[in-house]
């Protein structure tokens, strides 16, 4: 418990937590963007494959 109090009072600990939060938010945004891009790419690929198969 004493370590937690010292970490809360220590400014370096606060800065580290802020950096971790920023990195986590950026990672979540990147994951969401890549998943959306992947879904769009998969949809377009399937669409073109269907067009090729119908020839």
C-alpha distance matrix in Angstrom:
0.0 3.8 5.4 5.2 6.5 8.8 9.9 10.8 12.6 14.3 17.6 18.1 15.2 16.8 20.1 19.1 17.9 21.2 23.2 21.7 22.6 26.0 26.7 25.8 28.1 30.9 30.6 31.0 33.9 35.5 35.2 36.7 39.5 40.3 40.4 42.7 44.9 45.0 46.1 48.8 50.0 50.2 52.1 54.6 55.1 55.9 58.2 60.1 60.3 61.9 64.4 65.3 65.7 68.0 70.4
3.8 0.0 3.8 5.4 5.2 6.3 8.6 9.9 10.7 12.2 15.8 16.4 14.1 16.0 19.2 18.6 18.0 21.2 23.1 22.2 23.4 26.5 27.3 26.9 29.2 31.7 31.8 32.4 35.2 36.7 36.7 38.4 40.9 41.8 42.2 44.5 46.4 46.7 48.0 50.5 51.7 52.1 54.1 56.4 56.9 57.9 60.2 61.9 62.2 63.9 66.3 67.2 67.8 70.1 72.4
5.4 3.8 0.0 3.8 5.5 5.1 6.1 8.6 9.9 10.3 13.8 13.7 11.2 13.6 16.5 15.4 15.2 18.5 20.1 19.1 20.6 23.7 24.2 24.0 26.5 28.8 28.7 29.7 32.5 33.7 33.8 35.7 38.1 38.8 39.4 41.8 43.5 43.8 45.3 47.7 48.7 49.2 51.4 53.5 53.9 55.1 57.4 59.0 59.3 61.1 63.5 64.2 64.9 67.3 69.5
5.2 5.4 3.8 0.0 3.8 5.4 5.0 6.2 8.6 9.8 12.7 13.1 10.0 11.6 14.9 14.0 12.9 16.2 18.2 17.1 18.0 21.3 22.1 21.6 23.9 26.4 26.5 27.1 29.9 31.4 31.4 33.1 35.6 36.5 37.0 39.2 41.1 41.5 42.8 45.2 46.4 47.0 48.9 51.1 51.7 52.8 55.0 56.7 57.1 58.8 61.2 62.1 62.7 65.0 67.3
6.5 5.2 5.5 3.8 0.0 3.8 5.4 5.1 6.2 8.5 11.7 13.1 10.7 11.7 15.3 15.3 14.4 17.1 19.5 19.0 19.7 22.7 24.1 23.8 25.7 28.3 28.8 29.4 31.8 33.6 33.9 35.3 37.7 38.9 39.5 41.5 43.4 44.1 45.4 47.6 48.9 49.6 51.5 53.6 54.4 55.5 57.6 59.3 59.9 61.6 63.8 64.8 65.6 67.7 70.0
8.8 6.3 5.1 5.4 3.8 0.0 3.8 5.4 5.1 5.9 9.6 10.6 8.9 10.8 13.8 13.8 13.9 16.6 18.6 18.5 19.8 22.4 23.6 23.9 25.9 28.1 28.7 29.7 32.1 33.5 34.1 35.8 38.0 39.0 39.9 42.0 43.6 44.4 45.9 48.0 49.1 50.0 52.0 53.9 54.6 56.0 58.1 59.6 60.2 62.1 64.2 65.0 66.0 68.3 70.4
9.9 8.6 6.1 5.0 5.4 3.8 0.0 3.8 5.5 5.1 8.0 8.2 5.6 7.7 10.7 10.3 10.2 13.1 14.9 14.7 16.1 18.8 19.8 20.1 22.2 24.4 24.9 26.0 28.4 29.8 30.4 32.1 34.2 35.2 36.2 38.3 39.9 40.6 42.2 44.3 45.4 46.3 48.3 50.2 50.9 52.3 54.3 55.8 56.5 58.4 60.4 61.3 62.3 64.5 66.6
10.8 9.9 8.6 6.2 5.1 5.4 3.8 0.0 3.8 5.5 7.6 9.2 6.7 6.8 10.4 11.0 10.0 12.2 14.9 14.9 15.4 18.1 19.8 19.9 21.5 23.9 24.9 25.6 27.7 29.5 30.2 31.6 33.7 35.1 36.0 37.7 39.6 40.5 41.9 43.9 45.2 46.2 47.9 49.9 50.8 52.1 54.0 55.7 56.5 58.2 60.2 61.3 62.3 64.4 66.6
12.6 10.7 9.9 8.6 6.2 5.1 5.5 3.8 0.0 3.8 6.3 8.9 7.9 8.1 11.2 12.6 12.5 14.2 16.7 17.5 18.1 20.3 22.2 22.8 24.2 26.4 27.6 28.5 30.4 32.2 33.2 34.5 36.4 37.9 39.0 40.6 42.3 43.4 44.9 46.7 48.0 49.2 51.0 52.7 53.7 55.2 57.0 58.6 59.5 61.3 63.2 64.2 65.4 67.5 69.5
14.3 12.2 10.3 9.8 8.5 5.9 5.1 5.5 3.8 0.0 3.8 5.5 5.4 6.7 9.0 10.2 11.1 12.8 14.7 15.8 17.1 18.9 20.4 21.5 23.2 24.9 26.1 27.5 29.3 30.7 31.9 33.6 35.2 36.5 37.9 39.6 41.0 42.1 43.9 45.6 46.7 48.0 49.9 51.5 52.4 54.0 55.9 57.2 58.1 60.1 61.9 62.8 64.1 66.3 68.2
17.6 15.8 13.8 12.7 11.7 9.6 8.0 7.6 6.3 3.8 0.0 3.8 5.3 5.0 6.2 8.6 9.8 10.5 12.4 14.2 15.3 16.6 18.4 19.9 21.2 22.6 24.2 25.8 27.2 28.6 30.2 31.7 33.1 34.6 36.1 37.7 38.9 40.3 42.1 43.6 44.7 46.2 48.1 49.5 50.5 52.3 54.0 55.2 56.3 58.4 60.0 60.9 62.3 64.5 66.3
18.1 16.4 13.7 13.1 13.1 10.6 8.2 9.2 8.9 5.5 3.8 0.0 3.8 5.4 5.1 6.2 8.6 9.8 10.6 12.3 14.3 15.3 16.5 18.3 20.0 21.1 22.4 24.3 25.9 26.8 28.4 30.3 31.6 32.7 34.4 36.2 37.2 38.4 40.5 42.0 42.8 44.3 46.4 47.7 48.5 50.4 52.3 53.4 54.3 56.5 58.2 58.9 60.3 62.6 64.3
15.2 14.1 11.2 10.0 10.7 8.9 5.6 6.7 7.9 5.4 5.3 3.8 0.0 3.8 5.4 5.1 6.2 8.6 9.9 10.5 12.4 14.3 15.3 16.4 18.4 20.0 20.9 22.5 24.5 25.6 26.7 28.6 30.3 31.3 32.7 34.7 35.9 36.9 38.8 40.6 41.5 42.8 44.8 46.4 47.1 48.8 50.8 52.1 52.9 54.9 56.8 57.6 58.8 61.1 62.9
16.8 16.0 13.6 11.6 11.7 10.8 7.7 6.8 8.1 6.7 5.0 5.4 3.8 0.0 3.8 5.4 5.1 6.2 8.7 9.9 10.6 12.4 14.3 15.3 16.6 18.5 19.9 21.1 22.7 24.4 25.7 27.1 28.7 30.2 31.6 33.2 34.6 35.9 37.5 39.2 40.4 41.7 43.5 45.1 46.1 47.8 49.5 50.9 52.0 53.9 55.6 56.6 57.9 60.0 61.9
20.1 19.2 16.5 14.9 15.3 13.8 10.7 10.4 11.2 9.0 6.2 5.1 5.4 3.8 0.0 3.8 5.4 5.0 6.2 8.6 9.9 10.6 12.3 14.2 15.4 16.5 18.2 20.0 21.2 22.5 24.2 25.9 27.0 28.5 30.2 31.7 32.8 34.2 36.2 37.6 38.5 40.2 42.1 43.4 44.3 46.3 47.9 49.1 50.3 52.3 53.9 54.8 56.3 58.4 60.1
19.1 18.6 15.4 14.0 15.3 13.8 10.3 11.0 12.6 10.2 8.6 6.2 5.1 5.4 3.8 0.0 3.8 5.4 5.1 6.2 8.6 9.9 10.5 12.2 14.3 15.4 16.3 18.3 20.0 20.9 22.3 24.3 25.7 26.7 28.4 30.2 31.3 32.4 34.4 36.1 36.8 38.2 40.4 41.8 42.5 44.3 46.2 47.4 48.3 50.4 52.2 52.9 54.3 56.5 58.3
17.9 18.0 15.2 12.9 14.4 13.9 10.2 10.0 12.5 11.1 9.8 8.6 6.2 5.1 5.4 3.8 0.0 3.8 5.4 5.0 6.2 8.6 9.9 10.4 12.3 14.2 15.1 16.4 18.4 19.8 20.9 22.5 24.3 25.5 26.8 28.6 30.1 31.1 32.8 34.6 35.7 36.9 38.8 40.5 41.4 43.0 44.8 46.3 47.1 49.1 50.9 51.9 53.1 55.2 57.2
21.2 21.2 18.5 16.2 17.1 16.6 13.1 12.2 14.2 12.8 10.5 9.8 8.6 6.2 5.0 5.4 3.8 0.0 3.8 5.4 5.1 6.2 8.6 9.8 10.6 12.3 14.1 15.4 16.7 18.3 19.9 21.2 22.6 24.3 25.8 27.2 28.5 30.0 31.7 33.1 34.4 35.9 37.6 39.1 40.2 42.0 43.5 44.9 46.1 48.0 49.6 50.7 52.1 54.1 56.0
23.2 23.1 20.1 18.2 19.5 18.6 14.9 14.9 16.7 14.7 12.4 10.6 9.9 8.7 6.2 5.1 5.4 3.8 0.0 3.8 5.4 5.1 6.1 8.5 9.9 10.5 12.1 14.2 15.4 16.3 18.2 20.0 21.0 22.3 24.2 25.7 26.7 28.1 30.1 31.5 32.4 34.0 36.0 37.2 38.2 40.1 41.8 42.9 44.1 46.2 47.7 48.6 50.1 52.2 53.9
21.7 22.2 19.1 17.1 19.0 18.5 14.7 14.9 17.5 15.8 14.2 12.3 10.5 9.9 8.6 6.2 5.0 5.4 3.8 0.0 3.8 5.5 5.1 6.0 8.6 9.9 10.4 12.2 14.3 15.2 16.2 18.3 19.9 20.8 22.3 24.2 25.4 26.4 28.3 30.1 31.0 32.3 34.3 35.9 36.6 38.3 40.3 41.5 42.4 44.4 46.2 47.1 48.3 50.6 52.4
22.6 23.4 20.6 18.0 19.7 19.8 16.1 15.4 18.1 17.1 15.3 14.3 12.4 10.6 9.9 8.6 6.2 5.1 5.4 3.8 0.0 3.8 5.5 5.1 6.2 8.6 9.8 10.5 12.3 14.2 15.2 16.5 18.3 19.9 21.0 22.6 24.2 25.4 26.9 28.7 30.0 31.2 33.0 34.6 35.7 37.3 39.0 40.5 41.5 43.3 45.1 46.2 47.5 49.5 51.5
26.0 26.5 23.7 21.3 22.7 22.4 18.8 18.1 20.3 18.9 16.6 15.3 14.3 12.4 10.6 9.9 8.6 6.2 5.1 5.5 3.8 0.0 3.8 5.4 5.2 6.2 8.5 9.9 10.7 12.3 14.2 15.5 16.5 18.3 20.0 21.2 22.4 24.1 25.8 27.1 28.3 30.0 31.7 33.0 34.2 36.0 37.5 38.8 40.1 42.0 43.5 44.7 46.2 48.1 49.9
26.7 27.3 24.2 22.1 24.1 23.6 19.8 19.8 22.2 20.4 18.4 16.5 15.3 14.3 12.3 10.5 9.9 8.6 6.1 5.1 5.5 3.8 0.0 3.8 5.5 5.1 6.0 8.6 9.9 10.4 12.1 14.2 15.2 16.2 18.1 19.9 20.8 22.0 24.1 25.6 26.4 27.9 30.0 31.3 32.1 34.0 35.8 36.9 38.0 40.1 41.7 42.6 44.0 46.2 47.9
25.8 26.9 24.0 21.6 23.8 23.9 20.1 19.9 22.8 21.5 19.9 18.3 16.4 15.3 14.2 12.2 10.4 9.8 8.5 6.0 5.1 5.4 3.8 0.0 3.8 5.5 5.0 6.2 8.7 9.8 10.4 12.3 14.2 15.2 16.4 18.3 19.8 20.7 22.4 24.3 25.3 26.5 28.4 30.1 31.0 32.5 34.4 35.9 36.8 38.6 40.5 41.5 42.7 44.8 46.8
28.1 29.2 26.5 23.9 25.7 25.9 22.2 21.5 24.2 23.2 21.2 20.0 18.4 16.6 15.4 14.3 12.3 10.6 9.9 8.6 6.2 5.2 5.5 3.8 0.0 3.8 5.4 5.1 6.2 8.6 9.9 10.6 12.3 14.2 15.4 16.6 18.3 19.8 21.1 22.6 24.1 25.6 27.1 28.7 30.0 31.5 33.0 34.6 35.8 37.5 39.2 40.5 41.8 43.6 45.7
30.9 31.7 28.8 26.4 28.3 28.1 24.4 23.9 26.4 24.9 22.6 21.1 20.0 18.5 16.5 15.4 14.2 12.3 10.5 9.9 8.6 6.2 5.1 5.5 3.8 0.0 3.8 5.5 5.1 6.1 8.6 9.9 10.5 12.2 14.2 15.3 16.3 18.0 19.9 21.0 22.1 23.9 25.7 26.8 28.0 30.0 31.4 32.7 34.0 36.0 37.4 38.5 40.1 42.0 43.8
30.6 31.8 28.7 26.5 28.8 28.7 24.9 24.9 27.6 26.1 24.2 22.4 20.9 19.9 18.2 16.3 15.1 14.1 12.1 10.4 9.8 8.5 6.0 5.0 5.4 3.8 0.0 3.8 5.4 5.0 6.1 8.6 9.8 10.4 12.1 14.1 15.1 16.1 18.1 19.8 20.6 22.0 24.1 25.5 26.3 28.1 29.9 31.2 32.1 34.2 35.9 36.8 38.1 40.3 42.1
31.0 32.4 29.7 27.1 29.4 29.7 26.0 25.6 28.5 27.5 25.8 24.3 22.5 21.1 20.0 18.3 16.4 15.4 14.2 12.2 10.5 9.9 8.6 6.2 5.1 5.5 3.8 0.0 3.8 5.4 5.1 6.1 8.6 9.9 10.5 12.2 14.1 15.1 16.4 18.3 19.7 20.8 22.5 24.3 25.4 26.8 28.5 30.2 31.1 32.8 34.7 35.9 37.0 39.0 41.1
33.9 35.2 32.5 29.9 31.8 32.1 28.4 27.7 30.4 29.3 27.2 25.9 24.5 22.7 21.2 20.0 18.4 16.7 15.4 14.3 12.3 10.7 9.9 8.7 6.2 5.1 5.4 3.8 0.0 3.8 5.5 5.1 6.1 8.6 9.9 10.6 12.2 14.0 15.4 16.5 18.1 19.8 21.1 22.5 24.0 25.7 27.0 28.5 29.9 31.6 33.1 34.5 35.9 37.7 39.6
35.5 36.7 33.7 31.4 33.6 33.5 29.8 29.5 32.2 30.7 28.6 26.8 25.6 24.4 22.5 20.9 19.8 18.3 16.3 15.2 14.2 12.3 10.4 9.8 8.6 6.1 5.0 5.4 3.8 0.0 3.8 5.4 5.1 6.1 8.5 9.8 10.4 11.9 14.1 15.2 16.1 17.9 19.8 20.9 21.9 23.9 25.5 26.6 27.9 29.9 31.4 32.4 34.0 36.0 37.7
35.2 36.7 33.8 31.4 33.9 34.1 30.4 30.2 33.2 31.9 30.2 28.4 26.7 25.7 24.2 22.3 20.9 19.9 18.2 16.2 15.2 14.2 12.1 10.4 9.9 8.6 6.1 5.1 5.5 3.8 0.0 3.8 5.4 5.2 6.1 8.5 9.8 10.3 12.1 14.1 15.0 16.1 18.1 19.8 20.6 22.1 24.1 25.5 26.3 28.2 30.1 31.1 32.3 34.4 36.4
36.7 38.4 35.7 33.1 35.3 35.8 32.1 31.6 34.5 33.6 31.7 30.3 28.6 27.1 25.9 24.3 22.5 21.2 20.0 18.3 16.5 15.5 14.2 12.3 10.6 9.9 8.6 6.1 5.1 5.4 3.8 0.0 3.8 5.5 5.2 6.1 8.5 9.8 10.6 12.3 14.1 15.2 16.5 18.4 19.8 21.0 22.5 24.4 25.5 27.0 28.8 30.2 31.4 33.1 35.3
39.5 40.9 38.1 35.6 37.7 38.0 34.2 33.7 36.4 35.2 33.1 31.6 30.3 28.7 27.0 25.7 24.3 22.6 21.0 19.9 18.3 16.5 15.2 14.2 12.3 10.5 9.8 8.6 6.1 5.1 5.4 3.8 0.0 3.8 5.5 5.2 6.0 8.4 9.9 10.6 12.0 14.0 15.3 16.5 18.0 19.9 21.0 22.5 24.0 25.7 27.1 28.4 30.0 31.7 33.6
40.3 41.8 38.8 36.5 38.9 39.0 35.2 35.1 37.9 36.5 34.6 32.7 31.3 30.2 28.5 26.7 25.5 24.3 22.3 20.8 19.9 18.3 16.2 15.2 14.2 12.2 10.4 9.9 8.6 6.1 5.2 5.5 3.8 0.0 3.8 5.4 5.0 5.9 8.5 9.8 10.2 11.8 14.0 15.1 15.9 17.9 19.6 20.7 21.8 23.9 25.5 26.4 27.9 29.9 31.7
40.4 42.2 39.4 37.0 39.5 39.9 36.2 36.0 39.0 37.9 36.1 34.4 32.7 31.6 30.2 28.4 26.8 25.8 24.2 22.3 21.0 20.0 18.1 16.4 15.4 14.2 12.1 10.5 9.9 8.5 6.1 5.2 5.5 3.8 0.0 3.8 5.4 4.9 6.1 8.5 9.7 10.3 12.1 14.1 15.0 16.2 18.1 19.8 20.7 22.3 24.3 25.5 26.5 28.5 30.6
42.7 44.5 41.8 39.2 41.5 42.0 38.3 37.7 40.6 39.6 37.7 36.2 34.7 33.2 31.7 30.2 28.6 27.2 25.7 24.2 22.6 21.2 19.9 18.3 16.6 15.3 14.1 12.2 10.6 9.8 8.5 6.1 5.2 5.4 3.8 0.0 3.8 5.4 5.1 6.2 8.5 9.8 10.6 12.3 14.1 15.4 16.5 18.4 19.8 21.2 22.8 24.4 25.7 27.2 29.4
44.9 46.4 43.5 41.1 43.4 43.6 39.9 39.6 42.3 41.0 38.9 37.2 35.9 34.6 32.8 31.3 30.1 28.5 26.7 25.4 24.2 22.4 20.8 19.8 18.3 16.3 15.1 14.1 12.2 10.4 9.8 8.5 6.0 5.0 5.4 3.8 0.0 3.8 5.5 5.1 6.0 8.5 9.9 10.6 12.0 14.1 15.2 16.4 18.1 19.9 21.1 22.4 24.1 25.8 27.6
45.0 46.7 43.8 41.5 44.1 44.4 40.6 40.5 43.4 42.1 40.3 38.4 36.9 35.9 34.2 32.4 31.1 30.0 28.1 26.4 25.4 24.1 22.0 20.7 19.8 18.0 16.1 15.1 14.0 11.9 10.3 9.8 8.4 5.9 4.9 5.4 3.8 0.0 3.8 5.4 5.0 6.0 8.5 9.9 10.3 12.1 14.0 15.3 16.1 18.1 19.9 20.8 22.1 24.2 26.1
46.1 48.0 45.3 42.8 45.4 45.9 42.2 41.9 44.9 43.9 42.1 40.5 38.8 37.5 36.2 34.4 32.8 31.7 30.1 28.3 26.9 25.8 24.1 22.4 21.1 19.9 18.1 16.4 15.4 14.1 12.1 10.6 9.9 8.5 6.1 5.1 5.5 3.8 0.0 3.8 5.5 5.1 6.1 8.6 9.8 10.5 12.2 14.3 15.2 16.5 18.5 20.0 20.9 22.6 24.9
48.8 50.5 47.7 45.2 47.6 48.0 44.3 43.9 46.7 45.6 43.6 42.0 40.6 39.2 37.6 36.1 34.6 33.1 31.5 30.1 28.7 27.1 25.6 24.3 22.6 21.0 19.8 18.3 16.5 15.2 14.1 12.3 10.6 9.8 8.5 6.2 5.1 5.4 3.8 0.0 3.8 5.4 5.1 6.2 8.5 9.9 10.5 12.4 14.1 15.4 16.7 18.4 19.9 21.3 23.3
50.0 51.7 48.7 46.4 48.9 49.1 45.4 45.2 48.0 46.7 44.7 42.8 41.5 40.4 38.5 36.8 35.7 34.4 32.4 31.0 30.0 28.3 26.4 25.3 24.1 22.1 20.6 19.7 18.1 16.1 15.0 14.1 12.0 10.2 9.7 8.5 6.0 5.0 5.5 3.8 0.0 3.8 5.4 5.2 6.0 8.6 9.8 10.6 12.1 14.2 15.4 16.4 18.2 20.0 21.6
50.2 52.1 49.2 47.0 49.6 50.0 46.3 46.2 49.2 48.0 46.2 44.3 42.8 41.7 40.2 38.2 36.9 35.9 34.0 32.3 31.2 30.0 27.9 26.5 25.6 23.9 22.0 20.8 19.8 17.9 16.1 15.2 14.0 11.8 10.3 9.8 8.5 6.0 5.1 5.4 3.8 0.0 3.8 5.5 5.1 6.1 8.5 9.9 10.4 12.2 14.3 15.2 16.2 18.3 20.4
52.1 54.1 51.4 48.9 51.5 52.0 48.3 47.9 51.0 49.9 48.1 46.4 44.8 43.5 42.1 40.4 38.8 37.6 36.0 34.3 33.0 31.7 30.0 28.4 27.1 25.7 24.1 22.5 21.1 19.8 18.1 16.5 15.3 14.0 12.1 10.6 9.9 8.5 6.1 5.1 5.4 3.8 0.0 3.8 5.5 5.2 6.1 8.7 9.9 10.6 12.5 14.4 15.3 16.7 19.1
54.6 56.4 53.5 51.1 53.6 53.9 50.2 49.9 52.7 51.5 49.5 47.7 46.4 45.1 43.4 41.8 40.5 39.1 37.2 35.9 34.6 33.0 31.3 30.1 28.7 26.8 25.5 24.3 22.5 20.9 19.8 18.4 16.5 15.1 14.1 12.3 10.6 9.9 8.6 6.2 5.2 5.5 3.8 0.0 3.8 5.5 5.0 6.2 8.5 9.8 10.6 12.4 14.2 15.5 17.2
55.1 56.9 53.9 51.7 54.4 54.6 50.9 50.8 53.7 52.4 50.5 48.5 47.1 46.1 44.3 42.5 41.4 40.2 38.2 36.6 35.7 34.2 32.1 31.0 30.0 28.0 26.3 25.4 24.0 21.9 20.6 19.8 18.0 15.9 15.0 14.1 12.0 10.3 9.8 8.5 6.0 5.1 5.5 3.8 0.0 3.8 5.4 5.2 6.1 8.6 9.9 10.5 12.2 14.3 15.8
55.9 57.9 55.1 52.8 55.5 56.0 52.3 52.1 55.2 54.0 52.3 50.4 48.8 47.8 46.3 44.3 43.0 42.0 40.1 38.3 37.3 36.0 34.0 32.5 31.5 30.0 28.1 26.8 25.7 23.9 22.1 21.0 19.9 17.9 16.2 15.4 14.1 12.1 10.5 9.9 8.6 6.1 5.2 5.5 3.8 0.0 3.8 5.5 5.0 6.1 8.7 9.8 10.4 12.3 14.6
58.2 60.2 57.4 55.0 57.6 58.1 54.3 54.0 57.0 55.9 54.0 52.3 50.8 49.5 47.9 46.2 44.8 43.5 41.8 40.3 39.0 37.5 35.8 34.4 33.0 31.4 29.9 28.5 27.0 25.5 24.1 22.5 21.0 19.6 18.1 16.5 15.2 14.0 12.2 10.5 9.8 8.5 6.1 5.0 5.4 3.8 0.0 3.8 5.5 5.2 6.4 8.8 10.0 10.8 13.1
60.1 61.9 59.0 56.7 59.3 59.6 55.8 55.7 58.6 57.2 55.2 53.4 52.1 50.9 49.1 47.4 46.3 44.9 42.9 41.5 40.5 38.8 36.9 35.9 34.6 32.7 31.2 30.2 28.5 26.6 25.5 24.4 22.5 20.7 19.8 18.4 16.4 15.3 14.3 12.4 10.6 9.9 8.7 6.2 5.2 5.5 3.8 0.0 3.8 5.3 5.0 6.2 8.6 9.9 11.1
60.3 62.2 59.3 57.1 59.9 60.2 56.5 56.5 59.5 58.1 56.3 54.3 52.9 52.0 50.3 48.3 47.1 46.1 44.1 42.4 41.5 40.1 38.0 36.8 35.8 34.0 32.1 31.1 29.9 27.9 26.3 25.5 24.0 21.8 20.7 19.8 18.1 16.1 15.2 14.1 12.1 10.4 9.9 8.5 6.1 5.0 5.5 3.8 0.0 3.8 5.4 5.1 6.1 8.6 10.2
61.9 63.9 61.1 58.8 61.6 62.1 58.4 58.2 61.3 60.1 58.4 56.5 54.9 53.9 52.3 50.4 49.1 48.0 46.2 44.4 43.3 42.0 40.1 38.6 37.5 36.0 34.2 32.8 31.6 29.9 28.2 27.0 25.7 23.9 22.3 21.2 19.9 18.1 16.5 15.4 14.2 12.2 10.6 9.8 8.6 6.1 5.2 5.3 3.8 0.0 3.8 5.4 5.1 6.2 8.9
64.4 66.3 63.5 61.2 63.8 64.2 60.4 60.2 63.2 61.9 60.0 58.2 56.8 55.6 53.9 52.2 50.9 49.6 47.7 46.2 45.1 43.5 41.7 40.5 39.2 37.4 35.9 34.7 33.1 31.4 30.1 28.8 27.1 25.5 24.3 22.8 21.1 19.9 18.5 16.7 15.4 14.3 12.5 10.6 9.9 8.7 6.4 5.0 5.4 3.8 0.0 3.8 5.5 5.2 6.8
65.3 67.2 64.2 62.1 64.8 65.0 61.3 61.3 64.2 62.8 60.9 58.9 57.6 56.6 54.8 52.9 51.9 50.7 48.6 47.1 46.2 44.7 42.6 41.5 40.5 38.5 36.8 35.9 34.5 32.4 31.1 30.2 28.4 26.4 25.5 24.4 22.4 20.8 20.0 18.4 16.4 15.2 14.4 12.4 10.5 9.8 8.8 6.2 5.1 5.4 3.8 0.0 3.8 5.4 5.5
65.7 67.8 64.9 62.7 65.6 66.0 62.3 62.3 65.4 64.1 62.3 60.3 58.8 57.9 56.3 54.3 53.1 52.1 50.1 48.3 47.5 46.2 44.0 42.7 41.8 40.1 38.1 37.0 35.9 34.0 32.3 31.4 30.0 27.9 26.5 25.7 24.1 22.1 20.9 19.9 18.2 16.2 15.3 14.2 12.2 10.4 10.0 8.6 6.1 5.1 5.5 3.8 0.0 3.8 5.5
68.0 70.1 67.3 65.0 67.7 68.3 64.5 64.4 67.5 66.3 64.5 62.6 61.1 60.0 58.4 56.5 55.2 54.1 52.2 50.6 49.5 48.1 46.2 44.8 43.6 42.0 40.3 39.0 37.7 36.0 34.4 33.1 31.7 29.9 28.5 27.2 25.8 24.2 22.6 21.3 20.0 18.3 16.7 15.5 14.3 12.3 10.8 9.9 8.6 6.2 5.2 5.4 3.8 0.0 3.8
70.4 72.4 69.5 67.3 70.0 70.4 66.6 66.6 69.5 68.2 66.3 64.3 62.9 61.9 60.1 58.3 57.2 56.0 53.9 52.4 51.5 49.9 47.9 46.8 45.7 43.8 42.1 41.1 39.6 37.7 36.4 35.3 33.6 31.7 30.6 29.4 27.6 26.1 24.9 23.3 21.6 20.4 19.1 17.2 15.8 14.6 13.1 11.1 10.2 8.9 6.8 5.5 5.5 3.8 0.0
